[in-house]
Amino acid sequence: MKNLSLVAAIAVAATTLAFAGRAHASDGSIQFLGNITASTCKINGGGSASSFQVDLPPVSTTTLADAGSTAGRTGFNIELTECNPTSGRVSTFFEAGESVNSQNGNLIIAANGAENVELSLLNDKQEKIFAGAEAAAQNSQWVEIGPGVMILKYFVEYQSLGGATAGEANSHVQYTMSYE
């Protein structure tokens, strides 16, 4: 019995030594860089709280029959006040999530709603925002922080994937204010 235990212990030690080089091999390292800022502003979305609702107008399915067609463009604002410090720049970062199409940056319509349509976010120049992308690739806008009210203007619109069907077209997106 002692010999069997000794043989088993030797086998385990030999196996451990044989794979030790593989288990601890290093081909390189990854460095992650981030920055936590003390900058904050009071956020008022659409003139109220930081979480708010934007109502798009109803549009007909014929308006959204062709893939890529858009309709119902609606503006909304994110207003910032009481910023500390009172200098620098701020932008809105639209987070990735289950309601964001990672392929095109659009917002996916909630289950049991209209089909073959998504919501597209636009910046202040009415250019597409790619929600869920890296900050530099989103095409959101930056505004200078100063005294008073800073207004970040955005738009949202229906975007057809081809042959939009009737139904509710509700979605949502999480956002974070990014300071530099």
C-alpha positions, 0 to 999 in steps of 0.5 A: 500500500505504501508503494502504491501511494509513493508511486502515485505521489511520484506520478503527480509530481512528475505530471506537475513538473511536466506542465509547469512551464506551460501553465506559467508561460507568458507571451506578453502583458496587457495594461489597462488605463483608466481615469476616475475624475472628480468632475460632476455636474447636475444632470437634467434630461429633457428639463427634468431628472437624469432619467427621462422619456422622449416621445417620438411621433407616430409614423406609418409603416409605408414611410418605413417600407424601405431599408435605411429609410428614417422618419420621426426625427425628434430632438432632446437635450441633456442639460448640465448645471452646477459643474465642479470644476467649472472648466474642461469638456463633457460628453455623453457616452451611450452604454452597450447593453441588451437594447443596443445593436452592436452591429450598427449602434442603433437601439433595438425595439422591445419585444412584442413591438414593431418589427424591422425597425430600430431607433437611431441616435444622432448628435447635435449635427444630426450625424449618427451616434454609434451607441455601445461603441468605444467613446472615440467611435461613438460620434457623440458631441463634446461641450465646454464646461463653464458657468451656467447651463451646458446643453447637449443636443441630440436627436432620435429617429426611427430607422427601417431595417426593411418592411417595418411592421406596425406596433409600439417602438419602445427602447432605452439606453443607459448613458454616462457623462464623460469628463475631460 
